């Protein structure tokens, strides 16, 4: 999904009545990925994020052809403009342990293949933790691990969106330059993008709360990875303070980023065509997602 960072076209302006943000949510695939699509349809979402399977187990199974056809058909029927897959939490492409790297390559390769089968363009992946082996070594390992994954899947159409992180401990991705260096080191930089998580970058130390703060953070993104690399945005507020490195999400406007912080982000041209996924607290009825989507829409009208 291309990102236009130039002048604002008339057909994609937030002030145009026909314009719709690609607001979405990460939804459960319990009972199969089609169930997540049906839930997205009930919520009238424009984008959707899913796991292939539980993010806390290594085993991954590829969807069969019939499921893929049904998934694509239902996603189209639901009016979804974009579907994203999130990689398993266990993956650690920065690990100094060879056994863990091998497991990561196997699982991520399977997920990339699943994305290709289901017609999903991006797999969101955490860069991982270097576990005391040093940032430079960790960055090099991430690039090598991603290269191995891409080599395993060949001409598979899916790419990887590296997610910004809270920067806790030895975790990579808490600084934009980490992602820049991973992409720059990879032999497959054209298949790499970034997923910008608002909670993560805020607690990592990038301020979002005022127009001036967002302008500075935006410039840092452009100077390092480039705004054109943003292909997914996770919209999450946080109860944690700026720079705390504590990854805790809360509802939009109810944390320290606040309504004003989200307003500056949402009115930025980079948000015109990018799927924006809620990872805020959820309930079984979808009412909390509805509440957060309504809040985001209200913020765009401020």
Short mmCIF file of the C-alpha atoms (twelve columns), coordinates in Angstrom:
data_MODEL
# 
_entry.id   MODEL 
# 
loop_
_atom_site.group_PDB 
_atom_site.id 
_atom_site.type_symbol 
_atom_site.label_atom_id 
_atom_site.label_alt_id 
_atom_site.label_comp_id 
_atom_site.label_asym_id 
_atom_site.label_seq_id 
_atom_site.Cartn_x 
_atom_site.Cartn_y 
_atom_site.Cartn_z 
_atom_site.pdbx_PDB_model_num 
ATOM 1   C CA . UNK A 1   0.000   0.000   0.000  1 
ATOM 2   C CA . UNK A 2   1.716   3.158   -1.206 1 
ATOM 3   C CA . UNK A 3   2.130   6.161   1.060  1 
ATOM 4   C CA . UNK A 4   1.740   9.599   -0.529 1 
ATOM 5   C CA . UNK A 5   3.521   12.217  1.536  1 
ATOM 6   C CA . UNK A 6   3.137   15.043  -0.946 1 
ATOM 7   C CA . UNK A 7   0.364   17.589  -1.323 1 
ATOM 8   C CA . UNK A 8   -3.038  16.446  -0.198 1 
ATOM 9   C CA . UNK A 9   -5.221  15.238  -3.095 1 
ATOM 10  C CA . UNK A 10  -8.877  16.242  -3.151 1 
ATOM 11  C CA . UNK A 11  -10.179 12.669  -3.143 1 
ATOM 12  C CA . UNK A 12  -8.294  11.587  -0.012 1 
ATOM 13  C CA . UNK A 13  -8.682  14.553  2.282  1 
ATOM 14  C CA . UNK A 14  -10.164 14.099  5.792  1 
ATOM 15  C CA . UNK A 15  -12.384 17.096  4.967  1 
ATOM 16  C CA . UNK A 16  -13.881 15.313  1.957  1 
ATOM 17  C CA . UNK A 17  -17.229 13.656  2.903  1 
ATOM 18  C CA . UNK A 18  -16.286 10.610  0.794  1 
ATOM 19  C CA . UNK A 19  -12.995 10.120  2.643  1 
ATOM 20  C CA . UNK A 20  -12.730 7.255   5.116  1 
ATOM 21  C CA . UNK A 21  -9.777  6.369   7.282  1 
ATOM 22  C CA . UNK A 22  -8.771  2.717   7.211  1 
ATOM 23  C CA . UNK A 23  -9.620  2.224   10.882 1 
ATOM 24  C CA . UNK A 24  -9.412  -1.384  12.032 1 
ATOM 25  C CA . UNK A 25  -8.669  -3.675  14.925 1 
ATOM 26  C CA . UNK A 26  -6.718  -6.773  15.808 1 
ATOM 27  C CA . UNK A 27  -9.364  -9.489  16.158 1 
ATOM 28  C CA . UNK A 28  -9.365  -13.100 17.315 1 
ATOM 29  C CA . UNK A 29  -9.052  -15.972 14.826 1 
ATOM 30  C CA . UNK A 30  -10.615 -18.450 17.270 1 
ATOM 31  C CA . UNK A 31  -12.543 -20.941 15.154 1 
ATOM 32  C CA . UNK A 32  -10.660 -19.865 12.024 1 
ATOM 33  C CA . UNK A 33  -9.510  -16.629 10.327 1 
ATOM 34  C CA . UNK A 34  -12.849 -16.190 8.553  1 
ATOM 35  C CA . UNK A 35  -14.427 -15.548 11.980 1 
ATOM 36  C CA . UNK A 36  -12.174 -12.512 12.403 1 
ATOM 37  C CA . UNK A 37  -13.359 -11.208 9.027  1 
ATOM 38  C CA . UNK A 38  -16.999 -11.677 10.037 1 
ATOM 39  C CA . UNK A 39  -16.346 -9.833  13.304 1 
ATOM 40  C CA . UNK A 40  -14.709 -6.999  11.348 1 
ATOM 41  C CA . UNK A 41  -17.793 -6.823  9.128  1 
ATOM 42  C CA . UNK A 42  -20.063 -6.508  12.168 1 
ATOM 43  C CA . UNK A 43  -17.906 -3.626  13.378 1 
ATOM 44  C CA . UNK A 44  -17.886 -2.006  9.903  1 
ATOM 45  C CA . UNK A 45  -14.081 -1.888  9.924  1 
ATOM 46  C CA . UNK A 46  -11.988 -0.954  6.895  1 
ATOM 47  C CA . UNK A 47  -8.899  -2.874  7.993  1 
ATOM 48  C CA . UNK A 48  -8.143  -5.949  10.070 1 
ATOM 49  C CA . UNK A 49  -5.166  -7.510  11.811 1 
ATOM 50  C CA . UNK A 50  -4.970  -11.203 12.713 1 
ATOM 51  C CA . UNK A 51  -2.607  -13.863 13.974 1 
ATOM 52  C CA . UNK A 52  -2.236  -17.047 11.945 1 
ATOM 53  C CA . UNK A 53  -2.521  -19.020 15.199 1 
ATOM 54  C CA . UNK A 54  -1.811  -18.435 18.884 1 
ATOM 55  C CA . UNK A 55  1.137   -16.023 19.113 1 
ATOM 56  C CA . UNK A 56  2.489   -17.929 22.101 1 
ATOM 57  C CA . UNK A 57  3.112   -21.294 20.412 1 
ATOM 58  C CA . UNK A 58  5.613   -22.151 17.689 1 
ATOM 59  C CA . UNK A 59  3.474   -24.495 15.620 1 
ATOM 60  C CA . UNK A 60  2.035   -22.926 12.459 1 
ATOM 61  C CA . UNK A 61  -0.165  -24.610 9.816  1 
ATOM 62  C CA . UNK A 62  -0.703  -23.226 6.339  1 
ATOM 63  C CA . UNK A 63  -4.306  -22.522 5.310  1 
ATOM 64  C CA . UNK A 64  -5.643  -24.858 2.627  1 
ATOM 65  C CA . UNK A 65  -6.881  -23.671 -0.756 1 
ATOM 66  C CA . UNK A 66  -10.584 -23.773 0.143  1 
ATOM 67  C CA . UNK A 67  -10.039 -21.670 3.259  1 
ATOM 68  C CA . UNK A 68  -7.981  -19.170 1.277  1 
ATOM 69  C CA . UNK A 69  -10.746 -18.737 -1.296 1 
ATOM 70  C CA . UNK A 70  -13.372 -18.311 1.429  1 
ATOM 71  C CA . UNK A 71  -11.183 -15.860 3.361  1 
ATOM 72  C CA . UNK A 72  -10.564 -13.663 0.323  1 
ATOM 73  C CA . UNK A 73  -14.249 -13.732 -0.661 1 
ATOM 74  C CA . UNK A 74  -15.451 -12.862 2.841  1 
ATOM 75  C CA . UNK A 75  -12.867 -10.086 3.219  1 
ATOM 76  C CA . UNK A 76  -14.092 -8.520  -0.019 1 
ATOM 77  C CA . UNK A 77  -17.725 -8.923  1.026  1 
ATOM 78  C CA . UNK A 78  -16.936 -7.287  4.384  1 
ATOM 79  C CA . UNK A 79  -15.580 -4.201  2.623  1 
ATOM 80  C CA . UNK A 80  -12.117 -4.642  4.064  1 
ATOM 81  C CA . UNK A 81  -9.561  -2.517  2.241  1 
ATOM 82  C CA . UNK A 82  -6.592  -4.037  4.040  1 
ATOM 83  C CA . UNK A 83  -5.833  -7.160  6.078  1 
ATOM 84  C CA . UNK A 84  -2.549  -7.467  8.007  1 
ATOM 85  C CA . UNK A 85  -1.062  -10.477 9.778  1 
ATOM 86  C CA . UNK A 86  0.903   -10.140 13.011 1 
ATOM 87  C CA . UNK A 87  3.757   -12.601 13.591 1 
ATOM 88  C CA . UNK A 88  3.977   -14.790 16.669 1 
ATOM 89  C CA . UNK A 89  5.417   -13.239 19.838 1 
ATOM 90  C CA . UNK A 90  7.956   -16.034 20.301 1 
ATOM 91  C CA . UNK A 91  9.927   -15.047 17.206 1 
ATOM 92  C CA . UNK A 92  13.244  -13.354 17.994 1 
ATOM 93  C CA . UNK A 93  15.244  -12.557 14.861 1 
ATOM 94  C CA . UNK A 94  17.872  -10.755 16.993 1 
ATOM 95  C CA . UNK A 95  18.621  -13.696 19.276 1 
ATOM 96  C CA . UNK A 96  22.242  -14.875 19.696 1 
ATOM 97  C CA . UNK A 97  20.902  -18.436 20.163 1 
ATOM 98  C CA . UNK A 98  21.106  -20.466 16.965 1 
ATOM 99  C CA . UNK A 99  18.269  -22.790 17.978 1 
ATOM 100 C CA . UNK A 100 15.928  -19.855 18.532 1 
ATOM 101 C CA . UNK A 101 16.953  -18.275 15.244 1 
ATOM 102 C CA . UNK A 102 16.181  -21.541 13.437 1 
ATOM 103 C CA . UNK A 103 12.733  -21.709 15.048 1 
ATOM 104 C CA . UNK A 104 12.125  -18.056 14.178 1 
ATOM 105 C CA . UNK A 105 13.052  -18.597 10.523 1 
ATOM 106 C CA . UNK A 106 10.800  -21.648 10.280 1 
ATOM 107 C CA . UNK A 107 7.797   -19.918 11.858 1 
ATOM 108 C CA . UNK A 108 8.164   -16.596 10.042 1 
ATOM 109 C CA . UNK A 109 8.656   -18.389 6.719  1 
ATOM 110 C CA . UNK A 110 5.397   -20.252 7.303  1 
ATOM 111 C CA . UNK A 111 3.603   -17.020 8.193  1 
ATOM 112 C CA . UNK A 112 4.919   -15.225 5.106  1 
ATOM 113 C CA . UNK A 113 3.686   -18.124 2.992  1 
ATOM 114 C CA . UNK A 114 0.296   -17.975 4.736  1 
ATOM 115 C CA . UNK A 115 0.110   -14.248 3.975  1 
ATOM 116 C CA . UNK A 116 0.744   -14.997 0.312  1 
ATOM 117 C CA . UNK A 117 -1.959  -17.684 0.253  1 
ATOM 118 C CA . UNK A 118 -4.526  -15.443 1.970  1 
ATOM 119 C CA . UNK A 119 -3.684  -12.333 -0.050 1 
ATOM 120 C CA . UNK A 120 -2.242  -10.429 2.915  1 
ATOM 121 C CA . UNK A 121 0.513   -7.975  1.915  1 
ATOM 122 C CA . UNK A 122 2.341   -7.418  5.228  1 
ATOM 123 C CA . UNK A 123 3.449   -9.506  8.183  1 
ATOM 124 C CA . UNK A 124 4.083   -7.310  11.235 1 
ATOM 125 C CA . UNK A 125 7.121   -8.559  13.156 1 
ATOM 126 C CA . UNK A 126 8.889   -7.380  16.313 1 
ATOM 127 C CA . UNK A 127 12.654  -6.950  15.672 1 
ATOM 128 C CA . UNK A 128 13.438  -8.952  18.817 1 
ATOM 129 C CA . UNK A 129 15.974  -8.663  21.627 1 
ATOM 130 C CA . UNK A 130 19.749  -9.013  21.288 1 
ATOM 131 C CA . UNK A 131 20.070  -10.456 24.828 1 
ATOM 132 C CA . UNK A 132 23.294  -8.703  25.795 1 
ATOM 133 C CA . UNK A 133 25.147  -9.438  22.564 1 
ATOM 134 C CA . UNK A 134 25.199  -5.762  21.543 1 
ATOM 135 C CA . UNK A 135 22.963  -3.602  19.399 1 
ATOM 136 C CA . UNK A 136 25.161  -3.755  16.288 1 
ATOM 137 C CA . UNK A 137 25.350  -7.558  16.418 1 
ATOM 138 C CA . UNK A 138 21.620  -7.768  17.041 1 
ATOM 139 C CA . UNK A 139 20.817  -5.548  14.078 1 
ATOM 140 C CA . UNK A 140 23.060  -7.639  11.853 1 
ATOM 141 C CA . UNK A 141 21.354  -10.858 13.007 1 
ATOM 142 C CA . UNK A 142 17.875  -9.448  12.388 1 
ATOM 143 C CA . UNK A 143 18.823  -8.531  8.814  1 
ATOM 144 C CA . UNK A 144 20.386  -11.960 8.231  1 
ATOM 145 C CA . UNK A 145 17.366  -13.733 9.725  1 
ATOM 146 C CA . UNK A 146 14.919  -11.775 7.574  1 
ATOM 147 C CA . UNK A 147 17.046  -12.455 4.506  1 
ATOM 148 C CA . UNK A 148 16.913  -16.181 5.279  1 
ATOM 149 C CA . UNK A 149 13.116  -15.985 5.545  1 
ATOM 150 C CA . UNK A 150 12.768  -14.196 2.225  1 
ATOM 151 C CA . UNK A 151 15.117  -16.654 0.549  1 
ATOM 152 C CA . UNK A 152 13.023  -19.551 1.866  1 
ATOM 153 C CA . UNK A 153 9.767   -18.166 0.446  1 
ATOM 154 C CA . UNK A 154 11.199  -17.126 -2.902 1 
ATOM 155 C CA . UNK A 155 8.831   -14.976 -4.945 1 
ATOM 156 C CA . UNK A 156 6.143   -14.936 -2.237 1 
ATOM 157 C CA . UNK A 157 4.341   -11.586 -2.474 1 
ATOM 158 C CA . UNK A 158 4.230   -10.745 1.258  1 
ATOM 159 C CA . UNK A 159 6.663   -8.398  2.952  1 
ATOM 160 C CA . UNK A 160 7.608   -7.751  6.572  1 
ATOM 161 C CA . UNK A 161 6.638   -4.609  8.489  1 
ATOM 162 C CA . UNK A 162 9.058   -4.200  11.389 1 
ATOM 163 C CA . UNK A 163 7.195   -2.859  14.407 1 
ATOM 164 C CA . UNK A 164 8.493   -0.025  16.539 1 
ATOM 165 C CA . UNK A 165 8.907   -1.162  20.138 1 
ATOM 166 C CA . UNK A 166 8.951   0.322   23.624 1 
ATOM 167 C CA . UNK A 167 12.721  -0.226  23.800 1 
ATOM 168 C CA . UNK A 168 12.584  -2.246  27.014 1 
ATOM 169 C CA . UNK A 169 15.793  -4.019  28.024 1 
ATOM 170 C CA . UNK A 170 17.781  -5.258  25.021 1 
ATOM 171 C CA . UNK A 171 14.799  -5.078  22.670 1 
ATOM 172 C CA . UNK A 172 15.570  -3.506  19.298 1 
ATOM 173 C CA . UNK A 173 13.185  -1.112  17.575 1 
ATOM 174 C CA . UNK A 174 12.842  1.434   20.343 1 
ATOM 175 C CA . UNK A 175 14.884  3.831   18.193 1 
ATOM 176 C CA . UNK A 176 14.072  4.604   14.568 1 
ATOM 177 C CA . UNK A 177 17.722  4.218   13.630 1 
ATOM 178 C CA . UNK A 178 17.576  0.536   14.680 1 
ATOM 179 C CA . UNK A 179 14.945  -0.054  11.989 1 
ATOM 180 C CA . UNK A 180 16.875  2.065   9.485  1 
ATOM 181 C CA . UNK A 181 20.003  -0.025  10.034 1 
ATOM 182 C CA . UNK A 182 18.144  -3.356  9.812  1 
ATOM 183 C CA . UNK A 183 16.541  -2.327  6.521  1 
ATOM 184 C CA . UNK A 184 19.813  -0.914  5.218  1 
ATOM 185 C CA . UNK A 185 21.700  -4.116  6.080  1 
ATOM 186 C CA . UNK A 186 19.152  -6.497  4.536  1 
ATOM 187 C CA . UNK A 187 19.578  -7.702  0.976  1 
ATOM 188 C CA . UNK A 188 15.789  -7.476  0.640  1 
ATOM 189 C CA . UNK A 189 15.171  -3.887  1.718  1 
ATOM 190 C CA . UNK A 190 12.463  -3.535  -0.938 1 
ATOM 191 C CA . UNK A 191 10.395  -6.127  0.967  1 
ATOM 192 C CA . UNK A 192 10.720  -4.369  4.321  1 
ATOM 193 C CA . UNK A 193 8.563   -1.605  5.787  1 
ATOM 194 C CA . UNK A 194 7.646   -0.432  9.284  1 
ATOM 195 C CA . UNK A 195 4.631   -0.608  11.556 1 
ATOM 196 C CA . UNK A 196 4.385   2.527   13.693 1 
ATOM 197 C CA . UNK A 197 2.889   1.848   17.133 1 
ATOM 198 C CA . UNK A 198 1.826   5.058   18.896 1 
ATOM 199 C CA . UNK A 199 2.091   3.624   22.404 1 
ATOM 200 C CA . UNK A 200 5.488   2.094   21.715 1 
ATOM 201 C CA . UNK A 201 7.135   5.172   20.236 1 
ATOM 202 C CA . UNK A 202 5.721   7.390   22.998 1 
ATOM 203 C CA . UNK A 203 7.035   5.257   25.854 1 
ATOM 204 C CA . UNK A 204 10.308  4.870   23.914 1 
ATOM 205 C CA . UNK A 205 10.734  8.641   24.205 1 
ATOM 206 C CA . UNK A 206 9.197   10.139  21.050 1 
ATOM 207 C CA . UNK A 207 6.680   12.800  22.047 1 
ATOM 208 C CA . UNK A 208 3.336   13.016  20.225 1 
ATOM 209 C CA . UNK A 209 1.294   15.291  22.459 1 
ATOM 210 C CA . UNK A 210 1.504   18.606  20.609 1 
ATOM 211 C CA . UNK A 211 1.742   19.675  16.979 1 
ATOM 212 C CA . UNK A 212 5.357   20.743  17.608 1 
ATOM 213 C CA . UNK A 213 6.221   17.398  19.241 1 
ATOM 214 C CA . UNK A 214 4.631   15.400  16.415 1 
ATOM 215 C CA . UNK A 215 6.485   17.527  13.831 1 
ATOM 216 C CA . UNK A 216 9.804   16.676  15.499 1 
ATOM 217 C CA . UNK A 217 8.979   12.966  15.740 1 
ATOM 218 C CA . UNK A 218 7.737   12.944  12.142 1 
ATOM 219 C CA . UNK A 219 10.995  14.540  10.967 1 
ATOM 220 C CA . UNK A 220 12.991  11.889  12.842 1 
ATOM 221 C CA . UNK A 221 11.021  9.143   11.093 1 
ATOM 222 C CA . UNK A 222 11.601  10.754  7.701  1 
ATOM 223 C CA . UNK A 223 15.320  11.241  8.372  1 
ATOM 224 C CA . UNK A 224 15.857  7.610   9.411  1 
ATOM 225 C CA . UNK A 225 13.512  5.024   7.893  1 
ATOM 226 C CA . UNK A 226 11.519  7.409   5.689  1 
ATOM 227 C CA . UNK A 227 7.794   8.139   5.887  1 
ATOM 228 C CA . UNK A 228 7.243   6.074   2.739  1 
ATOM 229 C CA . UNK A 229 8.146   2.953   4.756  1 
ATOM 230 C CA . UNK A 230 5.134   3.310   7.071  1 
ATOM 231 C CA . UNK A 231 2.668   0.679   5.842  1 
ATOM 232 C CA . UNK A 232 0.782   -0.027  9.094  1 
ATOM 233 C CA . UNK A 233 -0.040  2.071   12.157 1 
ATOM 234 C CA . UNK A 234 -1.083  0.647   15.527 1 
ATOM 235 C CA . UNK A 235 -3.269  3.204   17.305 1 
ATOM 236 C CA . UNK A 236 -2.902  2.773   21.060 1 
ATOM 237 C CA . UNK A 237 -2.954  5.247   23.915 1 
ATOM 238 C CA . UNK A 238 -0.971  4.431   27.056 1 
ATOM 239 C CA . UNK A 239 -1.258  5.018   30.818 1 
ATOM 240 C CA . UNK A 240 2.546   5.190   30.971 1 
ATOM 241 C CA . UNK A 241 4.704   8.314   30.888 1 
ATOM 242 C CA . UNK A 242 6.799   9.547   27.976 1 
ATOM 243 C CA . UNK A 243 10.068  7.589   27.850 1 
ATOM 244 C CA . UNK A 244 9.023   5.061   30.521 1 
ATOM 245 C CA . UNK A 245 9.741   2.084   28.193 1 
ATOM 246 C CA . UNK A 246 6.678   0.346   29.670 1 
ATOM 247 C CA . UNK A 247 4.444   -1.244  27.019 1 
ATOM 248 C CA . UNK A 248 0.884   -0.843  28.292 1 
ATOM 249 C CA . UNK A 249 -2.056  0.080   26.089 1 
ATOM 250 C CA . UNK A 250 -5.236  1.909   26.961 1 
ATOM 251 C CA . UNK A 251 -8.218  3.390   25.143 1 
ATOM 252 C CA . UNK A 252 -7.822  6.270   22.714 1 
ATOM 253 C CA . UNK A 253 -7.779  9.604   24.515 1 
ATOM 254 C CA . UNK A 254 -7.630  8.039   27.976 1 
ATOM 255 C CA . UNK A 255 -3.856  7.943   28.336 1 
ATOM 256 C CA . UNK A 256 -0.885  10.287  28.200 1 
ATOM 257 C CA . UNK A 257 -0.901  10.681  24.406 1 
ATOM 258 C CA . UNK A 258 -4.430  12.026  24.686 1 
ATOM 259 C CA . UNK A 259 -6.982  13.228  22.156 1 
ATOM 260 C CA . UNK A 260 -4.811  16.144  21.047 1 
ATOM 261 C CA . UNK A 261 -1.860  13.855  20.326 1 
ATOM 262 C CA . UNK A 262 -3.968  11.568  18.161 1 
ATOM 263 C CA . UNK A 263 -5.480  14.542  16.343 1 
ATOM 264 C CA . UNK A 264 -2.076  15.651  15.036 1 
ATOM 265 C CA . UNK A 265 -1.302  12.130  13.843 1 
ATOM 266 C CA . UNK A 266 -4.691  11.521  12.215 1 
ATOM 267 C CA . UNK A 267 -4.637  14.808  10.300 1 
ATOM 268 C CA . UNK A 268 -1.187  14.054  8.902  1 
ATOM 269 C CA . UNK A 269 -1.068  13.039  5.210  1 
ATOM 270 C CA . UNK A 270 0.756   9.798   6.084  1 
ATOM 271 C CA . UNK A 271 -2.524  8.459   7.524  1 
ATOM 272 C CA . UNK A 272 -4.557  8.778   4.318  1 
ATOM 273 C CA . UNK A 273 -4.097  5.270   2.967  1 
ATOM 274 C CA . UNK A 274 -2.453  3.357   5.808  1 
ATOM 275 C CA . UNK A 275 -4.376  0.676   7.741  1 
ATOM 276 C CA . UNK A 276 -4.672  1.891   11.345 1 
ATOM 277 C CA . UNK A 277 -5.179  -0.945  13.780 1 
ATOM 278 C CA . UNK A 278 -6.489  -0.743  17.332 1 
ATOM 279 C CA . UNK A 279 -4.753  -2.927  19.908 1 
ATOM 280 C CA . UNK A 280 -6.623  -1.344  22.789 1 
ATOM 281 C CA . UNK A 281 -8.380  -3.416  25.510 1 
ATOM 282 C CA . UNK A 282 -11.279 -5.474  24.147 1 
ATOM 283 C CA . UNK A 283 -14.449 -7.214  25.247 1 
ATOM 284 C CA . UNK A 284 -16.442 -10.100 23.768 1 
ATOM 285 C CA . UNK A 285 -19.119 -7.901  22.200 1 
ATOM 286 C CA . UNK A 286 -16.940 -5.473  20.251 1 
ATOM 287 C CA . UNK A 287 -18.345 -2.509  22.176 1 
ATOM 288 C CA . UNK A 288 -14.905 -1.295  23.253 1 
ATOM 289 C CA . UNK A 289 -13.672 -1.323  19.653 1 
ATOM 290 C CA . UNK A 290 -16.793 0.608   18.640 1 
ATOM 291 C CA . UNK A 291 -16.072 3.116   21.392 1 
ATOM 292 C CA . UNK A 292 -12.489 3.627   20.248 1 
ATOM 293 C CA . UNK A 293 -13.421 3.918   16.561 1 
ATOM 294 C CA . UNK A 294 -16.087 6.487   17.474 1 
ATOM 295 C CA . UNK A 295 -13.500 8.411   19.493 1 
ATOM 296 C CA . UNK A 296 -11.038 8.398   16.582 1 
ATOM 297 C CA . UNK A 297 -13.713 9.682   14.211 1 
ATOM 298 C CA . UNK A 298 -14.662 12.402  16.683 1 
ATOM 299 C CA . UNK A 299 -11.021 13.438  17.023 1 
ATOM 300 C CA . UNK A 300 -10.719 13.932  13.252 1 
ATOM 301 C CA . UNK A 301 -13.539 16.489  13.458 1 
ATOM 302 C CA . UNK A 302 -11.959 18.600  16.208 1 
# 
